[in-house]
Amino acid sequence: MEESKHQDGVESHPPRPIRWGIVGAGHIAGRFAEGLSFVQNVKLVGVWARRGVQAEEFARKHGTRAYASFDDLLDGVDALYIATLPDSHSHYATRAFSAGRAVLCEKPAAVSARELQHLLNAAKASNVLFMEAMKPPFYPLFLKLTEHLAEDPIGDIGFVRAGCSIADVPLDHPSFRLERGGGALLNIGIYEAFLAVRFLGSAINVQTLGKLGQTGVDSFASLNILHENGIAQIFCGLDLDGKGDAFIAGTKGSVTIHENWWNPSRATVRYLGGRAVELHEPFQGGGLNYETAHFCEVMRSGGIESPVVTHAMSMKMIAIMDAARAELGLIYPFEARLAGRPTH
């Protein structure tokens, strides 16, 4: 292959691949690893997990290396994907920041606004990129819908409805583990909070009805939220079967993002008068590859914050979850030790 040259005749070379490491070796880590094959100029160089046998199996499956320690993994990477359970996100992220590594952290980036502020302060102090892995806005369908609404708007958007409830989550699933930050709100509801914040702005008032299951986590929650620019209705659950579509209403029309809306491929835009537009944008690689590609672009540009999933957006999303948990009386055991940590 002939190498490209600058106008002055000097040969140019593609940038060195971004070296990725993964902490955690569960299902979502595997999806991330598979998605990397759809992202240009990246390389998965290693994985570390608390259970070494699981890390070894993961490494064999995905053609990478299982590191003996988390610090050893950090030494060999440029960027870290945190694929562990919510209670440990802060622990691994702050250690990565101290090592000068960029961090893409699985949602929710933190279990509370207080903890997230601690992470944002640490990332800023280390001058490294930190982004919550909120995948929906990077899908081809979502990008197409955003472009379409800019050219053919549905008027002023004032209502968002979205939800998902999964009826067959086994009781031994991590989502039911109170001590690990489980529950429907943080595992599912954070997605719906994104959609509400994306179209309606910050939440002003959050009213929540829900129930705590036998393990102490929220097994179902329904939220009515007053935002700066409208009202949202969202729900999330671990024990009921709930349709996973989304609805966005404006003064001149509406949008239905068909299920599963957080892995979107189809949307219907309807306008006053009866006109309808169907959007269909299939996706590749399971979907995590799109947020990863965006993260790499921001990283290569020298940025420390995504212009799409901003730090402010992450704060607005977790603030909704905080308010809902407060109404349900849901407190995680580890929050007692976090409460004494300064945020500044």
C-alpha positions in Angstrom: 0.0 0.0 0.0 1.3 3.4 -1.0 1.8 5.7 2.0 0.2 9.1 1.9 2.3 12.3 1.8 1.8 15.8 3.0 1.9 18.6 0.5 5.6 19.2 1.4 6.4 15.7 0.4 7.0 14.3 3.9 5.4 10.9 4.4 2.6 10.8 6.9 1.7 7.8 9.0 -1.6 6.9 10.6 -1.7 7.5 14.3 -0.7 4.7 16.7 -3.7 2.6 17.6 -5.4 3.5 20.8 -4.6 0.6 23.2 -7.7 -0.4 25.2 -7.9 -2.3 28.4 -11.0 -3.7 30.1 -11.7 -4.1 33.8 -14.3 -6.7 34.3 -15.0 -9.8 32.3 -18.7 -10.2 32.3 -21.3 -9.9 29.5 -21.0 -6.2 28.8 -17.2 -6.5 28.7 -17.6 -9.2 26.0 -19.9 -7.0 24.0 -17.4 -4.1 24.2 -14.6 -6.4 23.0 -16.6 -7.6 20.1 -17.5 -4.1 19.1 -13.9 -3.0 18.9 -13.5 -4.9 15.7 -15.9 -2.3 14.1 -13.8 0.7 15.4 -10.8 1.9 13.3 -7.3 2.1 14.6 -7.8 0.5 18.1 -6.4 -2.5 19.8 -7.6 -4.5 22.8 -4.4 -5.2 24.7 -5.7 -6.7 27.9 -8.3 -7.4 30.6 -8.3 -7.7 34.3 -10.9 -9.0 36.7 -11.1 -9.9 40.3 -11.6 -13.5 39.4 -8.5 -14.5 37.5 -10.1 -17.6 35.9 -12.8 -15.5 34.4 -10.3 -13.0 33.0 -8.2 -15.9 31.5 -11.3 -17.3 29.8 -12.2 -13.8 28.5 -8.7 -13.3 27.2 -8.7 -16.6 25.3 -12.1 -15.9 23.7 -11.2 -12.4 22.6 -7.6 -12.9 21.7 -6.1 -10.6 24.3 -4.0 -10.9 27.5 -5.3 -11.4 31.0 -3.2 -9.2 33.4 -2.2 -10.3 36.8 -3.1 -7.0 38.4 -5.1 -3.9 37.7 -2.0 -1.7 38.0 -0.2 -3.8 35.4 -3.2 -3.4 33.0 -3.1 0.4 33.4 0.6 0.4 32.6 0.0 -1.0 29.2 -3.1 0.9 27.9 -4.1 4.4 26.7 -7.8 4.0 27.6 -9.8 2.0 30.1 -13.3 0.6 29.7 -14.9 0.0 33.1 -17.3 -2.9 32.8 -17.7 -3.8 36.5 -20.8 -3.4 38.7 -21.8 0.2 39.7 -20.4 0.1 43.2 -16.8 -0.2 42.0 -16.9 2.3 39.1 -15.5 5.1 41.2 -12.6 2.9 42.6 -11.3 1.9 39.2 -11.9 5.3 37.5 -10.0 7.3 40.1 -7.0 4.9 39.9 -7.0 5.2 36.1 -7.1 9.0 36.4 -4.1 8.9 38.7 -2.3 6.9 36.0 -3.2 9.4 33.3 -5.5 7.0 31.5 -8.7 8.0 29.7 -11.8 6.3 31.0 -15.0 5.2 29.3 -17.2 4.0 32.2 -20.2 1.8 31.8 -23.5 3.5 32.9 -24.2 4.6 35.5 -20.9 6.3 35.8 -21.5 6.7 39.5 -24.2 5.6 41.9 -25.0 9.2 43.0 -24.5 12.8 42.1 -22.1 13.2 45.0 -19.9 10.3 43.8 -20.0 11.5 40.2 -18.9 15.0 41.3 -15.9 13.3 43.0 -15.1 11.5 39.7 -15.4 14.7 37.6 -13.1 16.6 40.0 -10.5 13.8 39.8 -10.7 13.6 36.0 -10.3 17.3 35.7 -7.4 17.4 38.1 -5.6 14.7 36.0 -6.6 16.4 32.7 -7.9 13.1 31.2 -10.9 12.2 29.2 -13.8 10.8 31.1 -17.2 9.8 29.6 -20.2 7.8 30.7 -20.9 5.0 28.3 -24.4 6.1 27.2 -24.8 4.5 23.9 -28.2 5.6 22.4 -27.1 9.0 20.9 -24.4 7.5 18.8 -26.5 4.9 16.9 -27.1 5.6 13.2 -30.8 5.9 13.8 -30.5 8.4 16.6 -28.1 10.5 14.4 -30.5 10.3 11.5 -33.4 11.3 13.7 -31.5 14.3 15.1 -30.7 15.4 11.6 -34.3 14.9 10.4 -35.8 16.9 13.3 -33.4 19.7 12.6 -34.6 19.9 9.0 -38.2 18.9 9.5 -39.0 19.7 13.2 -42.0 18.6 15.2 -42.2 21.9 16.9 -41.4 22.6 20.5 -40.9 19.3 22.3 -42.7 19.2 25.6 -43.2 15.5 26.5 -41.1 12.3 26.6 -42.3 8.8 27.6 -39.9 5.9 27.7 -39.5 2.7 29.6 -38.3 -0.9 29.9 -39.1 -3.6 32.3 -37.7 -7.1 32.0 -39.8 -9.8 33.6 -37.4 -12.8 33.6 -34.3 -11.4 35.3 -33.1 -14.3 37.6 -32.9 -13.5 41.3 -29.1 -14.3 41.3 -28.4 -11.6 38.6 -26.2 -8.8 39.8 -29.1 -6.4 39.2 -30.6 -7.8 42.4 -27.5 -7.3 44.5 -28.1 -4.3 46.9 -24.4 -4.3 48.0 -23.2 -3.9 44.4 -25.5 -1.0 43.4 -28.3 -3.1 41.9 -31.8 -2.1 41.0 -33.9 -1.1 38.0 -33.2 2.6 38.3 -29.4 2.5 37.9 -29.4 -0.5 35.6 -32.3 0.5 33.3 -33.8 3.8 34.3 -30.6 5.8 33.6 -31.2 5.2 29.9 -34.7 6.7 30.1 -33.3 9.6 32.2 -30.9 10.3 29.3 -33.8 10.6 26.8 -35.7 12.9 29.1 -32.7 15.2 29.7 -31.7 15.1 26.1 -35.0 16.6 24.9 -36.4 18.4 28.0 -33.3 19.6 30.0 -32.8 19.5 33.7 -35.3 17.9 36.1 -37.1 20.3 38.4 -39.3 17.9 40.3 -39.3 14.1 40.4 -42.3 12.1 41.7 -41.7 8.4 42.1 -43.8 5.4 42.8 -42.2 2.0 43.1 -41.4 -1.0 45.1 -38.4 -2.7 46.7 -37.9 -6.4 46.1 -36.9 -9.2 48.4 -33.2 -8.3 48.1 -33.8 -4.7 48.9 -33.3 -3.2 45.5 -35.9 -1.4 43.5 -37.7 -4.0 41.4 -40.0 -1.5 39.7 -40.2 2.3 39.5 -42.5 4.8 37.7 -41.4 8.4 37.5 -43.3 11.6 36.6 -40.7 14.3 36.1 -41.1 18.1 35.6 -38.2 19.3 33.5 -37.2 22.8 32.4 -38.9 22.3 29.0 -41.7 19.8 29.6 -42.8 16.6 31.4 -41.4 13.1 31.2 -42.9 9.8 32.2 -40.4 7.0 32.6 -40.5 3.5 34.1 -38.1 0.7 34.7 -38.4 -2.8 36.2 -36.9 -6.2 36.9 -40.0 -8.3 37.4 -42.6 -7.1 34.9 -42.7 -7.4 31.1 -42.7 -3.8 29.8 -42.5 -2.7 26.2 -39.2 -0.9 25.3 -40.2 1.9 23.0 -40.1 5.7 23.4 -42.4 8.6 22.5 -41.5 12.2 22.0 -44.3 14.8 21.5 -44.0 18.3 20.1 -46.4 21.0 19.2 -46.4 20.0 15.5 -45.9 16.3 15.6 -44.4 13.3 17.5 -41.8 10.6 17.3 -42.0 7.0 18.2 -38.6 5.2 18.5 -39.6 1.6 18.2 -38.4 -1.1 20.6 -35.8 -1.5 21.7 -35.4 2.2 21.8 -32.0 2.2 23.5 -30.6 0.0 20.6 -32.6 1.9 18.0 -33.0 1.0 14.4 -36.5 2.3 13.5 -38.5 5.4 14.2 -41.8 6.9 13.0 -42.2 10.7 12.8 -45.8 11.8 12.5 -46.9 15.4 11.8 -50.2 17.3 12.3 -52.3 16.7 9.2 -51.4 13.0 8.9 -48.0 13.1 7.2 -45.6 10.4 8.4 -42.0 9.7 7.8 -40.4 6.3 8.5 -36.7 6.1 9.4 -34.8 2.9 9.3 -31.0 2.8 10.1 -29.6 -0.7 11.0 -26.6 -0.9 13.2 -23.5 -3.0 13.3 -21.4 -4.6 16.0 -23.9 -4.7 18.8 -24.0 -0.9 19.2 -21.3 -0.3 21.7 -18.8 0.4 18.9 -20.5 3.7 18.1 -19.9 5.3 21.5 -16.4 3.8 21.5 -15.6 5.4 18.1 -16.9 8.7 19.4 -14.7 8.4 22.5 -11.7 7.7 20.4 -12.3 10.8 18.2 -12.5 13.0 21.3 -9.4 11.4 22.8 -7.4 11.9 19.6 -8.5 15.6 19.5 -7.1 16.1 23.0 -10.5 16.6 24.6 -11.3 15.7 28.2 -15.1 15.7 27.8 -17.5 14.4 25.2 -19.6 17.2 23.5 -22.5 14.7 23.3 -22.6 12.9 26.6 -21.2 15.9 28.6 -20.3 15.8 32.3 -23.3 18.1 32.9 -25.6 15.7 31.2 -24.3 12.8 33.3 -24.9 15.0 36.4 -28.5 15.7 35.3 -29.2 12.0 34.7 -27.9 10.8 38.0 -29.7 13.6 39.8 -33.0 12.1 38.6 -31.9 8.7 39.9 -30.9 10.2 43.3 -34.4 11.8 43.6 -36.2 8.6 42.8 -34.1 6.5 45.2 -34.7 9.0 47.9 -38.5 8.7 47.5 -38.2 4.9 47.5 -35.9 4.9 50.5 -33.3 3.0 48.6 -29.8 3.3 50.2 -26.8 1.2 49.3 -24.7 -0.2 52.1 -21.5 1.3 50.8 -23.0 4.8 50.7 -22.2 5.3 54.4 -18.5 5.3 53.7 -18.9 7.5 50.7 -20.9 10.1 52.6 -17.8 11.3 54.5 -15.7 11.9 51.4 -15.2 15.5 50.4 -16.4 16.5 46.9 -14.0 19.4 46.5 
